[in-house]
Amino acid sequence: MELTGPKSIEAFTEAQQYIPGGVNSPARAFGAVGGNPPVISHGRGAQLFDLDGREYIDYVCSWGPLIFGHAHPRVVQAVQEACTRGTSFGAPTLAETALARQIVQMVPSIEMVRMVNSGTEATMSAVRVARGHTGRDKIIKFEGCWHGHGDSFLIKAGSSALTLGVPDSPGIPRDIAALSITVAYNDIGAVQQVLRQNPGQIAAIIVEPVAGNMGTVPPRAGFLEQLRQLADQDGCVLIFDEVITGFRLGPGGAQEYFGVMPDLTCLGKIVGGGLPVGAYGGKRRIMENVSPLGKKISQAGTLSGNPLAMNAGLVQLQMLTDPEVYTRLEQVSQQLEEGMAANLKKLGLKYTLNRVGAMLCMFFTESQVVDYPTACSADTGRFRRFFWEMLKGGVYLAPSQFECLFPSAVHSDADLEQTLRVHYQALKAVR
Ligand SMILES: *Cc1c(COP(=O)(O)O)cnc(C)c1O
């Protein structure tokens, strides 16, 4: 069963000689679904094209950033104009202030913001700032949430959920792992207990306000509000990792969508318009301790605030101030959800569909998915076959059961109809 074209296979074989696994980020290697990934030649709108000339309707959209699809003319123009003036200066430019102002205007809890180059850098820096601000060392995070590849986050729960964390990758010192306490998503009781057992020691609680890295898992009613309350009582910093939800669930992200304000917010993906950008920001009294100010909490970057990236991000955020965009995004996402639900029903299947705004996931399980263990009840073997059926039909999904579909504002009605036709056939084939 080799469904990938010969040119892609040849190119990927060569890539593997020079790059570990042939990829610069492991999920791209298709490890969870097997086989060779198509090697991409170009994209246009919601369409993706591989080296063999095959065309796909893209629901990965670079894992979220491309809310206006590939090569949007305004984003392309912004990058082209910026690069003719020079690609990097390492000195202040107007574009940095313009993007920072745009973020502060859109995201309700952000008063000051610092640009970095990835979501990983944003979360690492936010935790550093929370530690520097509170003078405490430990953090609480949630099982199944992904915050990039920083040492503090690649930690799994110890034998009991409340004991010291243990490394989830070679290369992470045990002493660092011991500072990250992992509890179940949506389990407020566990957070309470950890705070009680570690008085005055927790610097931050970091959470994806809608989990998007174990499929799509919404917060239970009241969960985010209770985290806010507990953080206030304890004096720790509440960090929302909005690298996915930021500008996706609305102009103000999950915090606006749910009406719960964190102390610090991490951004990435959409904020860069498809260029490498991350950002972290929040309350002025906290951000005023980032170097060169206040307590001089260290954080720096040669290419941070890069003018190409700032201009791409800025134009994309400006386009997102048009409310019609979110109306369309909701329409697209709702049509997908309803169409998939109808297909399941026609085939007598009861798989779980989770959706929050433009984050969507069909789990191959009949159980409700509310946290990591319930997400893991999905039949990944069936997903694998389903994934290849979809790809054969020209629909490009993320190559793992534990990823969201990321619809864009430029998926057309024809794209959706085609997607749902293929979805029906794929489900039927793997039933
Ligand atoms: C993608 C992601 C990150 C990491 O961002 P990178 O740009 O890949 O480093 C962090 N947090 C969440 C929630 C993400 O989805």
The ligand as a MOL file (V3000), in Angstrom:
LIG
                    3D

  0  0  0     0  0            999 V3000
M  V30 BEGIN CTAB
M  V30 COUNTS 15 15 0 0 0
M  V30 BEGIN ATOM
M  V30 1 C 2.3300 24.4160 18.5020 0
M  V30 2 C 2.1930 24.6680 19.9530 0
M  V30 3 C 3.2640 25.1290 20.7380 0
M  V30 4 C 4.6640 25.2210 20.2050 0
M  V30 5 O 4.8010 26.1530 19.1870 0
M  V30 6 P 6.0300 25.9840 18.1580 0
M  V30 7 O 5.9340 27.2020 17.3060 0
M  V30 8 O 5.8100 24.7000 17.4410 0
M  V30 9 O 7.2730 25.9610 18.9700 0
M  V30 10 C 3.0120 25.4800 22.0430 0
M  V30 11 N 1.7860 25.3780 22.5730 0
M  V30 12 C 0.7410 24.9130 21.8570 0
M  V30 13 C -0.6050 24.8550 22.4920 0
M  V30 14 C 0.9100 24.5280 20.5440 0
M  V30 15 O -0.1170 24.0070 19.8600 0
M  V30 END ATOM
M  V30 BEGIN BOND
M  V30 1 1 1 2
M  V30 2 1 2 3
M  V30 3 2 2 14
M  V30 4 1 3 4
M  V30 5 2 3 10
M  V30 6 1 4 5
M  V30 7 1 5 6
M  V30 8 2 6 7
M  V30 9 1 6 8
M  V30 10 1 6 9
M  V30 11 1 10 11
M  V30 12 2 11 12
M  V30 13 1 12 13
M  V30 14 1 12 14
M  V30 15 1 14 15
M  V30 END BOND
M  V30 END CTAB
M  END
